[in-house]
């Protein structure tokens, strides 16, 4: 199983947030936000299907071109924050895997 620390950068203002994504047994995986007050809620579950991370909370955020079993440190891609619920800006983001956990 693979666990990664991922840096999100808002395309609008370069604000950054760190999230951890954890591979677990079964179809649901776990994520948590490391950066204080960036997302509310700050943890939950996600489905990793079709190279996309989509939390189970509708209209929250997603990472495109991300496969938890295939990324490595330095992997990058696009994504979108639909509703952070807190201080992180909504809109397009870029993601980068910064380390293995």
N, CA, C and O atoms as a GROMACS GRO file, in nm:
protein
  404
    1UNK      N    1   0.084  -0.118   0.000
    1UNK     CA    2   0.000   0.000   0.000
    1UNK      C    3   0.088   0.125   0.000
    1UNK      O    4   0.199   0.125   0.054
    2UNK      N    5   0.038   0.230  -0.061
    2UNK     CA    6   0.115   0.353  -0.080
    2UNK      C    7   0.051   0.468  -0.004
    2UNK      O    8  -0.071   0.486  -0.006
    3UNK      N    9   0.134   0.546   0.062
    3UNK     CA   10   0.089   0.665   0.134
    3UNK      C   11   0.177   0.781   0.091
    3UNK      O   12   0.299   0.768   0.083
    4UNK      N   13   0.114   0.895   0.063
    4UNK     CA   14   0.187   1.008   0.006
    4UNK      C   15   0.150   1.139   0.072
    4UNK      O   16   0.036   1.159   0.114
    5UNK      N   17   0.246   1.229   0.081
    5UNK     CA   18   0.220   1.368   0.118
    5UNK      C   19   0.215   1.448  -0.012
    5UNK      O   20   0.307   1.440  -0.094
    6UNK      N   21   0.108   1.524  -0.030
    6UNK     CA   22   0.083   1.596  -0.155
    6UNK      C   23   0.067   1.745  -0.126
    6UNK      O   24  -0.007   1.784  -0.035
    7UNK      N   25   0.138   1.826  -0.203
    7UNK     CA   26   0.125   1.971  -0.192
    7UNK      C   27   0.030   2.020  -0.300
    7UNK      O   28   0.048   1.991  -0.418
    8UNK      N   29  -0.072   2.094  -0.258
    8UNK     CA   30  -0.165   2.158  -0.352
    8UNK      C   31  -0.128   2.304  -0.363
    8UNK      O   32  -0.100   2.370  -0.262
    9UNK      N   33  -0.127   2.356  -0.485
    9UNK     CA   34  -0.100   2.498  -0.508
    9UNK      C   35  -0.216   2.556  -0.585
    9UNK      O   36  -0.249   2.510  -0.695
   10UNK      N   37  -0.280   2.659  -0.529
   10UNK     CA   38  -0.391   2.726  -0.596
   10UNK      C   39  -0.337   2.804  -0.715
   10UNK      O   40  -0.244   2.882  -0.700
   11UNK      N   41  -0.395   2.782  -0.832
   11UNK     CA   42  -0.351   2.854  -0.951
   11UNK      C   43  -0.379   3.004  -0.941
   11UNK      O   44  -0.311   3.083  -1.006
   12UNK      N   45  -0.478   3.043  -0.861
   12UNK     CA   46  -0.518   3.183  -0.854
   12UNK      C   47  -0.417   3.271  -0.781
   12UNK      O   48  -0.392   3.384  -0.821
   13UNK      N   49  -0.359   3.218  -0.672
   13UNK     CA   50  -0.270   3.304  -0.591
   13UNK      C   51  -0.149   3.230  -0.533
   13UNK      O   52  -0.081   3.284  -0.446
   14UNK      N   53  -0.123   3.110  -0.580
   14UNK     CA   54  -0.009   3.028  -0.535
   14UNK      C   55  -0.016   2.989  -0.387
   14UNK      O   56   0.085   2.946  -0.331
   15UNK      N   57  -0.131   3.003  -0.324
   15UNK     CA   58  -0.146   2.955  -0.185
   15UNK      C   59  -0.126   2.804  -0.185
   15UNK      O   60  -0.169   2.735  -0.278
   16UNK      N   61  -0.062   2.752  -0.080
   16UNK     CA   62  -0.031   2.609  -0.073
   16UNK      C   63  -0.101   2.544   0.045
   16UNK      O   64  -0.125   2.606   0.148
   17UNK      N   65  -0.132   2.416   0.028
   17UNK     CA   66  -0.185   2.332   0.135
   17UNK      C   67  -0.124   2.194   0.120
   17UNK      O   68  -0.093   2.150   0.009
   18UNK      N   69  -0.106   2.127   0.231
   18UNK     CA   70  -0.050   1.992   0.231
   18UNK      C   71  -0.158   1.895   0.275
   18UNK      O   72  -0.226   1.916   0.375
   19UNK      N   73  -0.174   1.786   0.197
   19UNK     CA   74  -0.265   1.678   0.235
   19UNK      C   75  -0.188   1.547   0.232
   19UNK      O   76  -0.094   1.532   0.154
   20UNK      N   77  -0.228   1.454   0.316
   20UNK     CA   78  -0.175   1.318   0.314
   20UNK      C   79  -0.283   1.228   0.258
   20UNK      O   80  -0.399   1.237   0.298
   21UNK      N   81  -0.245   1.140   0.165
   21UNK     CA   82  -0.338   1.042   0.110
   21UNK      C   83  -0.283   0.904   0.147
   21UNK      O   84  -0.166   0.874   0.125
   22UNK      N   85  -0.371   0.819   0.203
   22UNK     CA   86  -0.331   0.690   0.254
   22UNK      C   87  -0.411   0.579   0.187
   22UNK      O   88  -0.534   0.580   0.188
   23UNK      N   89  -0.339   0.485   0.130
   23UNK     CA   90  -0.399   0.368   0.066
   23UNK      C   91  -0.440   0.270   0.176
   23UNK      O   92  -0.359   0.236   0.262
   24UNK      N   93  -0.564   0.226   0.173
   24UNK     CA   94  -0.612   0.129   0.271
   24UNK      C   95  -0.674   0.011   0.196
   24UNK      O   96  -0.700   0.019   0.076
   25UNK      N   97  -0.696  -0.099   0.267
   25UNK     CA   98  -0.760  -0.215   0.205
   25UNK      C   99  -0.902  -0.180   0.165
   25UNK      O  100  -0.971  -0.106   0.235
   26UNK      N  101  -0.945  -0.234   0.053
   26UNK     CA  102  -1.081  -0.207   0.006
   26UNK      C  103  -1.085  -0.089  -0.089
   26UNK      O  104  -0.982  -0.031  -0.121
   27UNK      N  105  -1.204  -0.053  -0.134
   27UNK     CA  106  -1.217   0.052  -0.235
   27UNK      C  107  -1.201   0.195  -0.180
   27UNK      O  108  -1.176   0.288  -0.257
   28UNK      N  109  -1.216   0.213  -0.050
   28UNK     CA  110  -1.206   0.347   0.008
   28UNK      C  111  -1.068   0.368   0.069
   28UNK      O  112  -1.015   0.281   0.138
   29UNK      N  113  -1.010   0.485   0.043
   29UNK     CA  114  -0.882   0.524   0.100
   29UNK      C  115  -0.906   0.645   0.191
   29UNK      O  116  -1.016   0.700   0.193
   30UNK      N  117  -0.803   0.685   0.265
   30UNK     CA  118  -0.819   0.796   0.359
   30UNK      C  119  -0.732   0.914   0.318
   30UNK      O  120  -0.626   0.897   0.256
   31UNK      N  121  -0.777   1.034   0.353
   31UNK     CA  122  -0.699   1.155   0.334
   31UNK      C  123  -0.715   1.243   0.457
   31UNK      O  124  -0.814   1.235   0.528
   32UNK      N  125  -0.613   1.328   0.480
   32UNK     CA  126  -0.623   1.428   0.587
   32UNK      C  127  -0.543   1.549   0.546
   32UNK      O  128  -0.440   1.538   0.479
   33UNK      N  129  -0.591   1.664   0.586
   33UNK     CA  130  -0.524   1.790   0.556
   33UNK      C  131  -0.426   1.820   0.668
   33UNK      O  132  -0.464   1.823   0.786
   34UNK      N  133  -0.301   1.843   0.633
   34UNK     CA  134  -0.197   1.874   0.731
   34UNK      C  135  -0.196   2.024   0.760
   34UNK      O  136  -0.169   2.064   0.874
   35UNK      N  137  -0.225   2.106   0.661
   35UNK     CA  138  -0.225   2.252   0.676
   35UNK      C  139  -0.348   2.295   0.756
   35UNK      O  140  -0.462   2.266   0.718
   36UNK      N  141  -0.324   2.367   0.866
   36UNK     CA  142  -0.435   2.414   0.949
   36UNK      C  143  -0.531   2.503   0.871
   36UNK      O  144  -0.488   2.591   0.796
   37UNK      N  145  -0.660   2.479   0.890
   37UNK     CA  146  -0.767   2.563   0.837
   37UNK      C  147  -0.773   2.574   0.685
   37UNK      O  148  -0.837   2.665   0.633
   38UNK      N  149  -0.709   2.483   0.613
   38UNK     CA  150  -0.718   2.489   0.466
   38UNK      C  151  -0.847   2.427   0.416
   38UNK      O  152  -0.908   2.480   0.323
   39UNK      N  153  -0.890   2.316   0.475
   39UNK     CA  154  -1.011   2.247   0.434
   39UNK      C  155  -1.095   2.212   0.555
   39UNK      O  156  -1.042   2.173   0.659
   40UNK      N  157  -1.226   2.226   0.542
   40UNK     CA  158  -1.320   2.180   0.643
   40UNK      C  159  -1.427   2.099   0.570
   40UNK      O  160  -1.496   2.153   0.484
   41UNK      N  161  -1.443   1.971   0.602
   41UNK     CA  162  -1.369   1.894   0.700
   41UNK      C  163  -1.223   1.876   0.657
   41UNK      O  164  -1.189   1.895   0.540
   42UNK      N  165  -1.138   1.838   0.752
   42UNK     CA  166  -0.996   1.826   0.722
   42UNK      C  167  -0.948   1.682   0.709
   42UNK      O  168  -0.828   1.656   0.706
   43UNK      N  169  -1.041   1.589   0.701
   43UNK     CA  170  -1.006   1.449   0.676
   43UNK      C  171  -1.128   1.376   0.624
   43UNK      O  172  -1.241   1.424   0.637
   44UNK      N  173  -1.104   1.260   0.564
   44UNK     CA  174  -1.215   1.182   0.513
   44UNK      C  175  -1.167   1.065   0.430
   44UNK      O  176  -1.052   1.023   0.440
   45UNK      N  177  -1.256   1.014   0.348
   45UNK     CA  178  -1.226   0.901   0.261
   45UNK      C  179  -1.236   0.946   0.116
   45UNK      O  180  -1.304   1.044   0.084
   46UNK      N  181  -1.167   0.872   0.028
   46UNK     CA  182  -1.176   0.902  -0.114
   46UNK      C  183  -1.170   0.773  -0.195
   46UNK      O  184  -1.123   0.670  -0.148
   47UNK      N  185  -1.218   0.784  -0.317
   47UNK     CA  186  -1.211   0.676  -0.414
   47UNK      C  187  -1.103   0.713  -0.514
   47UNK      O  188  -1.099   0.826  -0.562
   48UNK      N  189  -1.016   0.616  -0.547
   48UNK     CA  190  -0.911   0.638  -0.645
   48UNK      C  191  -0.945   0.556  -0.769
   48UNK      O  192  -0.900   0.443  -0.784
   49UNK      N  193  -1.026   0.614  -0.857
   49UNK     CA  194  -1.067   0.544  -0.978
   49UNK      C  195  -1.036   0.630  -1.099
   49UNK      O  196  -1.042   0.752  -1.092
   50UNK      N  197  -1.002   0.566  -1.208
   50UNK     CA  198  -0.980   0.636  -1.335
   50UNK      C  199  -0.878   0.749  -1.319
   50UNK      O  200  -0.895   0.858  -1.374
   51UNK      N  201  -0.771   0.721  -1.241
   51UNK     CA  202  -0.661   0.817  -1.222
   51UNK      C  203  -0.711   0.950  -1.168
   51UNK      O  204  -0.667   1.057  -1.211
   52UNK      N  205  -0.803   0.942  -1.073
   52UNK     CA  206  -0.860   1.063  -1.014
   52UNK      C  207  -0.889   1.035  -0.866
   52UNK      O  208  -0.945   0.932  -0.832
   53UNK      N  209  -0.850   1.126  -0.781
   53UNK     CA  210  -0.884   1.118  -0.639
   53UNK      C  211  -1.006   1.206  -0.617
   53UNK      O  212  -1.001   1.326  -0.643
   54UNK      N  213  -1.114   1.146  -0.570
   54UNK     CA  214  -1.238   1.219  -0.547
   54UNK      C  215  -1.287   1.188  -0.406
   54UNK      O  216  -1.335   1.078  -0.383
   55UNK      N  217  -1.278   1.283  -0.311
   55UNK     CA  218  -1.334   1.259  -0.178
   55UNK      C  219  -1.484   1.232  -0.186
   55UNK      O  220  -1.551   1.273  -0.279
   56UNK      N  221  -1.533   1.161  -0.086
   56UNK     CA  222  -1.672   1.120  -0.088
   56UNK      C  223  -1.769   1.232  -0.056
   56UNK      O  224  -1.890   1.215  -0.071
   57UNK      N  225  -1.718   1.346  -0.013
   57UNK     CA  226  -1.804   1.462   0.010
   57UNK      C  227  -1.827   1.529  -0.125
   57UNK      O  228  -1.731   1.573  -0.188
   58UNK      N  229  -1.950   1.539  -0.172
   58UNK     CA  230  -1.974   1.596  -0.305
   58UNK      C  231  -1.922   1.740  -0.317
   58UNK      O  232  -1.927   1.817  -0.221
   59UNK      N  233  -1.874   1.772  -0.434
   59UNK     CA  234  -1.832   1.909  -0.467
   59UNK      C  235  -1.727   1.963  -0.371
   59UNK      O  236  -1.737   2.077  -0.326
   60UNK      N  237  -1.628   1.884  -0.339
   60UNK     CA  238  -1.525   1.926  -0.245
   60UNK      C  239  -1.396   1.957  -0.320
   60UNK      O  240  -1.367   2.074  -0.345
   61UNK      N  241  -1.318   1.855  -0.357
   61UNK     CA  242  -1.196   1.875  -0.436
   61UNK      C  243  -1.164   1.744  -0.507
   61UNK      O  244  -1.217   1.639  -0.472
   62UNK      N  245  -1.076   1.753  -0.606
   62UNK     CA  246  -1.031   1.631  -0.673
   62UNK      C  247  -0.892   1.653  -0.730
   62UNK      O  248  -0.852   1.765  -0.761
   63UNK      N  249  -0.818   1.542  -0.742
   63UNK     CA  250  -0.688   1.541  -0.807
   63UNK      C  251  -0.700   1.459  -0.934
   63UNK      O  252  -0.740   1.343  -0.929
   64UNK      N  253  -0.667   1.518  -1.048
   64UNK     CA  254  -0.672   1.447  -1.175
   64UNK      C  255  -0.535   1.388  -1.207
   64UNK      O  256  -0.433   1.438  -1.158
   65UNK      N  257  -0.532   1.283  -1.287
   65UNK     CA  258  -0.409   1.216  -1.328
   65UNK      C  259  -0.330   1.166  -1.208
   65UNK      O  260  -0.207   1.165  -1.211
   66UNK      N  261  -0.399   1.126  -1.101
   66UNK     CA  262  -0.335   1.077  -0.979
   66UNK      C  263  -0.381   0.935  -0.955
   66UNK      O  264  -0.501   0.911  -0.940
   67UNK      N  265  -0.288   0.841  -0.952
   67UNK     CA  266  -0.318   0.703  -0.915
   67UNK      C  267  -0.231   0.670  -0.795
   67UNK      O  268  -0.108   0.669  -0.806
   68UNK      N  269  -0.292   0.644  -0.682
   68UNK     CA  270  -0.218   0.626  -0.557
   68UNK      C  271  -0.114   0.515  -0.566
   68UNK      O  272  -0.014   0.518  -0.494
   69UNK      N  273  -0.135   0.417  -0.655
   69UNK     CA  274  -0.041   0.306  -0.669
   69UNK      C  275   0.068   0.334  -0.773
   69UNK      O  276   0.162   0.256  -0.784
   70UNK      N  277   0.058   0.441  -0.848
   70UNK     CA  278   0.153   0.467  -0.956
   70UNK      C  279   0.234   0.596  -0.940
   70UNK      O  280   0.338   0.609  -1.003
   71UNK      N  281   0.188   0.690  -0.857
   71UNK     CA  282   0.264   0.815  -0.842
   71UNK      C  283   0.392   0.787  -0.764
   71UNK      O  284   0.407   0.682  -0.702
   72UNK      N  285   0.482   0.881  -0.770
   72UNK     CA  286   0.606   0.875  -0.694
   72UNK      C  287   0.644   1.017  -0.654
   72UNK      O  288   0.582   1.113  -0.700
   73UNK      N  289   0.744   1.030  -0.568
   73UNK     CA  290   0.788   1.163  -0.529
   73UNK      C  291   0.826   1.242  -0.653
   73UNK      O  292   0.902   1.194  -0.737
   74UNK      N  293   0.772   1.361  -0.665
   74UNK     CA  294   0.795   1.446  -0.781
   74UNK      C  295   0.685   1.443  -0.885
   74UNK      O  296   0.682   1.528  -0.973
   75UNK      N  297   0.593   1.344  -0.876
   75UNK     CA  298   0.480   1.339  -0.969
   75UNK      C  299   0.396   1.465  -0.953
   75UNK      O  300   0.382   1.517  -0.842
   76UNK      N  301   0.341   1.516  -1.064
   76UNK     CA  302   0.260   1.637  -1.063
   76UNK      C  303   0.136   1.619  -1.150
   76UNK      O  304   0.127   1.526  -1.230
   77UNK      N  305   0.041   1.708  -1.132
   77UNK     CA  306  -0.078   1.705  -1.215
   77UNK      C  307  -0.174   1.817  -1.177
   77UNK      O  308  -0.146   1.897  -1.088
   78UNK      N  309  -0.288   1.821  -1.247
   78UNK     CA  310  -0.390   1.923  -1.221
   78UNK      C  311  -0.496   1.873  -1.123
   78UNK      O  312  -0.501   1.755  -1.090
   79UNK      N  313  -0.577   1.965  -1.077
   79UNK     CA  314  -0.689   1.930  -0.991
   79UNK      C  315  -0.784   2.048  -0.980
   79UNK      O  316  -0.772   2.146  -1.053
   80UNK      N  317  -0.876   2.036  -0.889
   80UNK     CA  318  -0.977   2.141  -0.872
   80UNK      C  319  -1.027   2.138  -0.729
   80UNK      O  320  -1.052   2.031  -0.673
   81UNK      N  321  -1.041   2.255  -0.668
   81UNK     CA  322  -1.108   2.268  -0.539
   81UNK      C  323  -1.244   2.332  -0.569
   81UNK      O  324  -1.251   2.444  -0.619
   82UNK      N  325  -1.349   2.259  -0.537
   82UNK     CA  326  -1.483   2.308  -0.564
   82UNK      C  327  -1.538   2.388  -0.447
   82UNK      O  328  -1.608   2.488  -0.465
   83UNK      N  329  -1.507   2.343  -0.326
   83UNK     CA  330  -1.553   2.412  -0.205
   83UNK      C  331  -1.466   2.368  -0.089
   83UNK      O  332  -1.487   2.260  -0.034
   84UNK      N  333  -1.369   2.451  -0.052
   84UNK     CA  334  -1.276   2.413   0.055
   84UNK      C  335  -1.343   2.416   0.191
   84UNK      O  336  -1.302   2.344   0.282
   85UNK      N  337  -1.446   2.499   0.207
   85UNK     CA  338  -1.510   2.512   0.336
   85UNK      C  339  -1.429   2.596   0.434
   85UNK      O  340  -1.469   2.614   0.548
   86UNK      N  341  -1.314   2.647   0.389
   86UNK     CA  342  -1.228   2.724   0.478
   86UNK      C  343  -1.142   2.821   0.398
   86UNK      O  344  -1.191   2.884   0.305
   87UNK      N  345  -1.015   2.833   0.434
   87UNK     CA  346  -0.930   2.940   0.381
   87UNK      C  347  -0.866   2.911   0.245
   87UNK      O  348  -0.822   3.005   0.178
   88UNK      N  349  -0.860   2.786   0.202
   88UNK     CA  350  -0.795   2.756   0.075
   88UNK      C  351  -0.885   2.800  -0.041
   88UNK      O  352  -1.005   2.773  -0.039
   89UNK      N  353  -0.828   2.867  -0.142
   89UNK     CA  354  -0.912   2.920  -0.251
   89UNK      C  355  -0.978   2.809  -0.336
   89UNK      O  356  -0.918   2.704  -0.359
   90UNK      N  357  -1.098   2.835  -0.379
   90UNK     CA  358  -1.165   2.745  -0.474
   90UNK      C  359  -1.110   2.771  -0.613
   90UNK      O  360  -1.064   2.881  -0.642
   91UNK      N  361  -1.115   2.669  -0.698
   91UNK     CA  362  -1.070   2.684  -0.836
   91UNK      C  363  -0.960   2.584  -0.870
   91UNK      O  364  -0.931   2.494  -0.792
   92UNK      N  365  -0.901   2.602  -0.988
   92UNK     CA  366  -0.798   2.509  -1.034
   92UNK      C  367  -0.676   2.507  -0.943
   92UNK      O  368  -0.636   2.610  -0.888
   93UNK      N  369  -0.618   2.391  -0.928
   93UNK     CA  370  -0.495   2.373  -0.849
   93UNK      C  371  -0.398   2.286  -0.928
   93UNK      O  372  -0.436   2.218  -1.023
   94UNK      N  373  -0.274   2.289  -0.886
   94UNK     CA  374  -0.178   2.189  -0.931
   94UNK      C  375  -0.136   2.111  -0.807
   94UNK      O  376  -0.132   2.166  -0.697
   95UNK      N  377  -0.105   1.983  -0.825
   95UNK     CA  378  -0.060   1.900  -0.713
   95UNK      C  379   0.078   1.846  -0.743
   95UNK      O  380   0.117   1.830  -0.859
   96UNK      N  381   0.152   1.818  -0.635
   96UNK     CA  382   0.287   1.760  -0.646
   96UNK      C  383   0.309   1.668  -0.527
   96UNK      O  384   0.286   1.707  -0.413
   97UNK      N  385   0.354   1.545  -0.554
   97UNK     CA  386   0.387   1.452  -0.447
   97UNK      C  387   0.521   1.495  -0.389
   97UNK      O  388   0.622   1.497  -0.460
   98UNK      N  389   0.524   1.528  -0.259
   98UNK     CA  390   0.647   1.578  -0.198
   98UNK      C  391   0.723   1.473  -0.120
   98UNK      O  392   0.845   1.484  -0.103
   99UNK      N  393   0.654   1.369  -0.070
   99UNK     CA  394   0.726   1.261  -0.003
   99UNK      C  395   0.636   1.141   0.020
   99UNK      O  396   0.514   1.152   0.022
  100UNK      N  397   0.700   1.027   0.038
  100UNK     CA  398   0.629   0.906   0.077
  100UNK      C  399   0.613   0.907   0.228
  100UNK      O  400   0.700   0.956   0.300
  101UNK      N  401   0.503   0.853   0.275
  101UNK     CA  402   0.478   0.846   0.420
  101UNK      C  403   0.496   0.703   0.468
  101UNK      O  404   0.480   0.676   0.587
   0.00000   0.00000   0.00000
